[in-house]
Structures are given as C-alpha cells and as structure tokens.
Amino acid sequence: MRNVFHVVTNRLTDNWDVKEGKSGVILASYNLKTEAINRAVSLAKSSQLGQVKIHGLDGKIQNEWTYGKDPKRYIS
C-alpha cells in the first residue's frame, strides 16, 4: 500500500493544504502551492512507498509522482 499525499486548495483559507490520502487529514497548510508540493514530496519520499497527487484549483489532478519500488507486474 502506498501512502498517498494530496496537494489541494483550501477555499476557506486561500491556502494550499497537504492531505493524507486515506483519512483526508490536513497535515500542513501553506500560502504557496510550491511549498505544499515540496512538503508532500518530502513526506512521500520518507515513506517506504509514497505517492503525491497535485490538484489544480478545479480539483482535478494535474500531476502525480510515485516514490519507492513499484509492485511487480505479472504477465499472464
């Protein structure tokens, strides 16, 4: 299982939040999107298996990165 971190806009505060994927808990909040991305990448890299999903103002995923080993793919 990958630890997924989302970078999303917070319309109430006009900040960019880093949220933990499963719980949706806000782990950090920043004025600049780049700061939020840097924090999310740091968290993902410190996980054995991590993933970052960057969302735009419209909520759609703009980019995503994975860190750690990819699961083996089996050919049938």
N, CA and C atoms as an extended XYZ file, in Angstrom:
228
Properties=species:S:1:pos:R:3:atomname:S:1:resname:S:1:resid:I:1 pbc="F F F"
N         0.832       -1.188        0.000 N   MET     1
C         0.000        0.000        0.000 CA  MET     1
C         0.877        1.253        0.000 C   MET     1
N         0.573        2.151       -0.869 N   ARG     2
C         1.285        3.428       -0.923 CA  ARG     2
C         0.642        4.423        0.039 C   ARG     2
N         1.481        5.251        0.635 N   ASN     3
C         0.995        6.392        1.400 CA  ASN     3
C         0.804        7.520        0.392 C   ASN     3
N        -0.422        7.962        0.240 N   VAL     4
C        -0.752        8.977       -0.768 CA  VAL     4
C        -0.949       10.321       -0.079 C   VAL     4
N        -0.321       11.347       -0.650 N   PHE     5
C        -0.433       12.705       -0.138 CA  PHE     5
C        -0.984       13.591       -1.253 C   PHE     5
N        -2.028       14.339       -0.940 N   HIS     6
C        -2.672       15.213       -1.917 CA  HIS     6
C        -2.346       16.671       -1.600 C   HIS     6
N        -2.070       17.448       -2.648 N   VAL     7
C        -1.918       18.898       -2.519 CA  VAL     7
C        -3.173       19.503       -3.139 C   VAL     7
N        -3.965       20.174       -2.289 N   VAL     8
C        -5.250       20.719       -2.720 CA  VAL     8
C        -5.422       22.149       -2.220 C   VAL     8
N        -6.239       22.902       -2.925 N   THR     9
C        -6.526       24.255       -2.474 CA  THR     9
C        -7.593       24.221       -1.375 C   THR     9
N        -7.456       25.121       -0.432 N   ASN    10
C        -8.435       25.268        0.634 CA  ASN    10
C        -9.157       26.586        0.383 C   ASN    10
N       -10.360       26.496       -0.099 N   ARG    11
C       -11.105       27.697       -0.492 CA  ARG    11
C       -11.471       28.594        0.693 C   ARG    11
N       -11.509       28.028        1.885 N   LEU    12
C       -11.838       28.832        3.067 CA  LEU    12
C       -10.683       29.722        3.499 C   LEU    12
N        -9.459       29.227        3.339 N   THR    13
C        -8.290       29.968        3.810 CA  THR    13
C        -7.425       30.525        2.681 C   THR    13
N        -7.728       30.151        1.439 N   ASP    14
C        -6.914       30.514        0.278 CA  ASP    14
C        -5.491       29.970        0.377 C   ASP    14
N        -5.309       28.907        1.137 N   ASN    15
C        -4.010       28.245        1.262 CA  ASN    15
C        -4.007       26.962        0.451 C   ASN    15
N        -2.833       26.342        0.380 N   TRP    16
C        -2.671       25.035       -0.235 CA  TRP    16
C        -2.392       24.040        0.877 C   TRP    16
N        -3.213       23.001        0.947 N   ASP    17
C        -3.094       22.012        2.009 CA  ASP    17
C        -2.449       20.734        1.496 C   ASP    17
N        -1.722       20.083        2.384 N   VAL    18
C        -1.214       18.733        2.145 CA  VAL    18
C        -2.093       17.813        2.982 C   VAL    18
N        -2.787       16.904        2.300 N   LYS    19
C        -3.696       15.993        2.989 CA  LYS    19
C        -3.204       14.562        2.869 C   LYS    19
N        -3.430       13.800        3.939 N   GLU    20
C        -3.132       12.379        3.938 CA  GLU    20
C        -4.270       11.692        3.199 C   GLU    20
N        -3.923       10.797        2.276 N   GLY    21
C        -4.899       10.211        1.362 CA  GLY    21
C        -6.039        9.445        1.995 C   GLY    21
N        -5.744        8.555        2.916 N   LYS    22
C        -6.795        7.694        3.474 CA  LYS    22
C        -7.753        8.468        4.370 C   LYS    22
N        -7.211        9.269        5.245 N   SER    23
C        -8.041        9.950        6.244 CA  SER    23
C        -8.520       11.325        5.796 C   SER    23
N        -7.785       11.932        4.866 N   GLY    24
C        -8.138       13.289        4.446 CA  GLY    24
C        -7.713       14.346        5.452 C   GLY    24
N        -6.938       13.942        6.458 N   VAL    25
C        -6.470       14.868        7.486 CA  VAL    25
C        -5.465       15.845        6.871 C   VAL    25
N        -5.619       17.127        7.198 N   ILE    26
C        -4.669       18.141        6.736 CA  ILE    26
C        -3.404       18.022        7.572 C   ILE    26
N        -2.294       17.734        6.893 N   LEU    27
C        -1.010       17.586        7.571 CA  LEU    27
C        -0.240       18.893        7.634 C   LEU    27
N        -0.463       19.765        6.654 N   ALA    28
C         0.234       21.052        6.596 CA  ALA    28
C        -0.547       21.978        5.682 C   ALA    28
N        -0.339       23.285        5.876 N   SER    29
C        -1.019       24.291        5.066 CA  SER    29
C        -0.017       25.401        4.743 C   SER    29
N        -0.003       25.831        3.484 N   TYR    30
C         0.976       26.814        3.021 CA  TYR    30
C         0.317       27.885        2.162 C   TYR    30
N         0.921       29.056        2.141 N   ASN    31
C         0.441       30.136        1.270 CA  ASN    31
C         0.727       29.848       -0.193 C   ASN    31
N         1.861       29.184       -0.460 N   LEU    32
C         2.284       28.919       -1.831 CA  LEU    32
C         2.132       27.445       -2.175 C   LEU    32
N         1.658       27.190       -3.376 N   LYS    33
C         1.480       25.817       -3.846 CA  LYS    33
C         2.811       25.076       -3.876 C   LYS    33
N         3.872       25.759       -4.303 N   THR    34
C         5.182       25.105       -4.384 CA  THR    34
C         5.666       24.623       -3.022 C   THR    34
N         5.363       25.376       -1.969 N   GLU    35
C         5.740       24.947       -0.619 CA  GLU    35
C         4.984       23.686       -0.222 C   GLU    35
N         3.706       23.643       -0.558 N   ALA    36
C         2.891       22.461       -0.253 CA  ALA    36
C         3.390       21.248       -1.033 C   ALA    36
N         3.745       21.447       -2.296 N   ILE    37
C         4.276       20.351       -3.109 CA  ILE    37
C         5.574       19.830       -2.508 C   ILE    37
N         6.463       20.733       -2.119 N   ASN    38
C         7.741       20.316       -1.519 CA  ASN    38
C         7.523       19.486       -0.263 C   ASN    38
N         6.579       19.890        0.562 N   ARG    39
C         6.285       19.135        1.797 CA  ARG    39
C         5.702       17.765        1.477 C   ARG    39
N         4.781       17.717        0.520 N   ALA    40
C         4.168       16.441        0.139 CA  ALA    40
C         5.213       15.486       -0.431 C   ALA    40
N         6.118       15.995       -1.254 N   VAL    41
C         7.186       15.166       -1.825 CA  VAL    41
C         8.089       14.645       -0.714 C   VAL    41
N         8.422       15.493        0.233 N   SER    42
C         9.255       15.076        1.360 CA  SER    42
C         8.591       13.956        2.153 C   SER    42
N         7.308       14.092        2.413 N   LEU    43
C         6.570       13.056        3.136 CA  LEU    43
C         6.531       11.752        2.346 C   LEU    43
N         6.285       11.858        1.040 N   ALA    44
C         6.200       10.661        0.201 CA  ALA    44
C         7.544        9.949        0.113 C   ALA    44
N         8.615       10.724        0.006 N   LYS    45
C         9.950       10.125       -0.087 CA  LYS    45
C        10.363        9.452        1.220 C   LYS    45
N         9.847        9.943        2.333 N   SER    46
C        10.196        9.350        3.621 CA  SER    46
C         9.378        8.090        3.901 C   SER    46
N         8.378        7.823        3.086 N   SER    47
C         7.588        6.592        3.200 CA  SER    47
C         8.272        5.499        2.398 C   SER    47
N         8.061        4.270        2.792 N   GLN    48
C         8.624        3.163        2.024 CA  GLN    48
C         8.038        3.171        0.609 C   GLN    48
N         6.739        3.367        0.513 N   LEU    49
C         6.041        3.525       -0.757 CA  LEU    49
C         5.197        4.783       -0.643 C   LEU    49
N         5.504        5.792       -1.445 N   GLY    50
C         4.780        7.056       -1.355 CA  GLY    50
C         4.286        7.532       -2.698 C   GLY    50
N         3.274        8.367       -2.651 N   GLN    51
C         2.721        8.952       -3.866 CA  GLN    51
C         2.229       10.360       -3.553 C   GLN    51
N         2.438       11.270       -4.508 N   VAL    52
C         1.955       12.648       -4.393 CA  VAL    52
C         1.019       12.911       -5.552 C   VAL    52
N        -0.144       13.479       -5.239 N   LYS    53
C        -1.103       13.880       -6.266 CA  LYS    53
C        -1.344       15.378       -6.122 C   LYS    53
N        -1.050       16.116       -7.191 N   ILE    54
C        -1.194       17.571       -7.197 CA  ILE    54
C        -2.504       17.928       -7.886 C   ILE    54
N        -3.347       18.669       -7.189 N   HIS    55
C        -4.644       19.070       -7.729 CA  HIS    55
C        -4.607       20.551       -8.109 C   HIS    55
N        -5.355       20.906       -9.138 N   GLY    56
C        -5.490       22.304       -9.540 CA  GLY    56
C        -6.622       22.977       -8.784 C   GLY    56
N        -6.864       24.231       -9.107 N   LEU    57
C        -7.949       24.980       -8.458 CA  LEU    57
C        -9.306       24.332       -8.696 C   LEU    57
N        -9.441       23.635       -9.823 N   ASP    58
C       -10.702       22.966      -10.147 CA  ASP    58
C       -10.843       21.607       -9.474 C   ASP    58
N        -9.824       21.174       -8.732 N   GLY    59
C        -9.865       19.900       -8.028 CA  GLY    59
C        -9.352       18.723       -8.838 C   GLY    59
N        -9.147       18.908      -10.134 N   LYS    60
C        -8.659       17.817      -10.983 CA  LYS    60
C        -7.162       17.600      -10.753 C   LYS    60
N        -6.751       16.346      -10.881 N   ILE    61
C        -5.336       16.019      -10.709 CA  ILE    61
C        -4.557       16.548      -11.905 C   ILE    61
N        -3.526       17.342      -11.601 N   GLN    62
C        -2.659       17.903      -12.631 CA  GLN    62
C        -1.415       17.060      -12.843 C   GLN    62
N        -0.906       16.479      -11.780 N   ASN    63
C         0.339       15.731      -11.805 CA  ASN    63
C         0.336       14.721      -10.681 C   ASN    63
N         1.106       13.672      -10.846 N   GLU    64
C         1.307       12.746       -9.735 CA  GLU    64
C         2.645       12.056       -9.895 C   GLU    64
N         3.257       11.741       -8.753 N   TRP    65
C         4.548       11.085       -8.723 CA  TRP    65
C         4.495        9.960       -7.702 C   TRP    65
N         5.226        8.898       -7.978 N   THR    66
C         5.340        7.807       -7.019 CA  THR    66
C         6.798        7.663       -6.603 C   THR    66
N         6.990        7.185       -5.385 N   TYR    67
C         8.319        7.001       -4.813 CA  TYR    67
C         8.390        5.623       -4.182 C   TYR    67
N         9.549        5.030       -4.246 N   GLY    68
C         9.725        3.680       -3.731 CA  GLY    68
C         9.582        2.688       -4.864 C   GLY    68
N         9.654        1.423       -4.518 N   LYS    69
C         9.595        0.378       -5.528 CA  LYS    69
C         8.177        0.225       -6.069 C   LYS    69
N         8.093        0.022       -7.378 N   ASP    70
C         6.800       -0.292       -7.982 CA  ASP    70
C         6.520       -1.760       -7.774 C   ASP    70
N         5.244       -2.104       -7.609 N   PRO    71
C         4.925       -3.523       -7.449 CA  PRO    71
C         5.281       -4.297       -8.711 C   PRO    71
N         5.619       -5.568       -8.542 N   LYS    72
C         5.943       -6.409       -9.691 CA  LYS    72
C         4.715       -6.569      -10.568 C   LYS    72
N         4.952       -6.581      -11.848 N   ARG    73
C         3.855       -6.793      -12.797 CA  ARG    73
C         3.970       -8.215      -13.327 C   ARG    73
N         2.883       -8.878      -13.322 N   TYR    74
C         2.871      -10.254      -13.792 CA  TYR    74
C         2.213      -10.312      -15.153 C   TYR    74
N         2.809      -11.092      -16.028 N   ILE    75
C         2.248      -11.280      -17.370 CA  ILE    75
C         1.534      -12.611      -17.370 C   ILE    75
N         0.275      -12.590      -17.806 N   SER    76
C        -0.469      -13.860      -17.827 CA  SER    76
C        -0.559      -14.424      -19.211 C   SER    76
